[in-house]
Amino acid sequence: MSYLMANYSPLEVSFVEGNGCMLTAKNGEQYLDALSGVGVVGLGHSHPKISAAIAYQAQKLIHTSNWYQIEHQQTLAQELCQAANMDKAFFANSGAEANEAAIKISRLYAHANNIKNPIIITTKQSFHGRTMATISATGNAKVQDGFAPLLSEFIHLDFNDVAAIAAHSGNKNIVAVMLEPILGESGVIVPAEDYLNQVQKICQANNWLLILDEVQTGIGRTGKLFAHQYNNITPDVLTLAKGLGNGVPIGACLAKGDAAQLFQLGSHGSTFGGNPLVCKTALTVLDVIKKDNILENVLAMSAYFAQELQALKRSGKVVEIRIKGLMIAIEINQDCSKLLNAALQKRLLINITGRSIRLLPPLIINKKQAGSVIKIIAELLEDL
Ligand SMILES: Cc1ncc(COP(=O)(O)O)c(C=O)c1O
């Protein structure tokens, strides 16, 4: 009997050690991790500099409270804001909480502009987290199932449909558009190149905030530090988590301009958010990304995957390959849910979403490891 609630159904494997892209199971077997704990461990498992930073800070000071000044938090806020061209940061513990902060900012923005019933536009197939506000924002009925009443103030429009958003121009109750630059949980859906630019234009014309959820796409995953940097835009609000802590729980909500001024004394908070341990770790993550040229590796490995995965099309079972940086989806022409366990048998960790195999390998993956991932997937498709 398990004392855990039944909301997860873990696979029959438990890992006790990790090193780079490799995980060691309890029985000593080695697994190749092409999922990074769902886009979290970008710098790989037990990265020596990250482990050293955690150990150093754990021995020095783990937690005080946001009632006192936290040195590393100030520095991290500054580094993130400078990197993203934002003004101010709030630290939370997860992606959902970072988005919750963004939603609360949009409410304050509404009330500051005398809008009594503020509505946020989000998209179908989106995923923004598991709190009540973020499941309401999420465009996926499965995530919302059983939790009614939801917050009703969200309109879900088709992703990558600029006209659908433009059609709401002039609606005085709308305060923000909240988007993932690339849909992650729905299987790496990459929009038109200028989608974010077009959406930002509509937002600016209507005084709506543009909130970008880069919980999955941020921190180097797409080959830029933030995915929206491909569009040369700056959103009003930007949320981060996952790769920011390389495994220690940290989320961040960054804001610019008016949106950065709305949280005032007492308007929001978090006991753990932005403690010395997580901030020191996140600072080290940013430092390693810069000093070890991680983004270059992402781009090089992305090009390698993009080229080598083409060969899978010969199986006749691949409908489409979607890739941006190291967010990869291989859509199959049939149900492929059984590939999850089949991959595990071959000691490869992947994700299946809908009819797609989704890969989010560590950003430090090398050519040999990428080659092994592709080879195993080719074998899996052969047997399907
Ligand atoms: C785009 C996006 N937003 C938000 C979240 C939620 O993050 P967390 O699970 O840390 O709350 C996720 C998690 O998968 C995500 O991919």
The ligand as a MOL file (V3000), in Angstrom:
LIG
                    3D

  0  0  0     0  0            999 V3000
M  V30 BEGIN CTAB
M  V30 COUNTS 16 16 0 0 0
M  V30 BEGIN ATOM
M  V30 1 C 4.5660 26.6110 -19.7530 0
M  V30 2 C 4.3940 26.1380 -18.3450 0
M  V30 3 N 3.8640 26.9690 -17.4440 0
M  V30 4 C 3.6950 26.6020 -16.1650 0
M  V30 5 C 4.0400 25.3480 -15.7320 0
M  V30 6 C 3.8240 24.9530 -14.3140 0
M  V30 7 O 5.0280 24.9130 -13.6210 0
M  V30 8 P 5.1220 24.1890 -12.2090 0
M  V30 9 O 4.8400 22.7500 -12.4250 0
M  V30 10 O 6.5270 24.4800 -11.7500 0
M  V30 11 O 4.1120 24.8300 -11.3200 0
M  V30 12 C 4.5930 24.4440 -16.6360 0
M  V30 13 C 4.9620 23.0750 -16.2310 0
M  V30 14 O 5.0590 22.1700 -17.0070 0
M  V30 15 C 4.7740 24.8510 -17.9810 0
M  V30 16 O 5.2930 24.0250 -18.9080 0
M  V30 END ATOM
M  V30 BEGIN BOND
M  V30 1 1 1 2
M  V30 2 1 2 3
M  V30 3 2 2 15
M  V30 4 2 3 4
M  V30 5 1 4 5
M  V30 6 1 5 6
M  V30 7 2 5 12
M  V30 8 1 6 7
M  V30 9 1 7 8
M  V30 10 2 8 9
M  V30 11 1 8 10
M  V30 12 1 8 11
M  V30 13 1 12 13
M  V30 14 1 12 15
M  V30 15 2 13 14
M  V30 16 1 15 16
M  V30 END BOND
M  V30 END CTAB
M  END
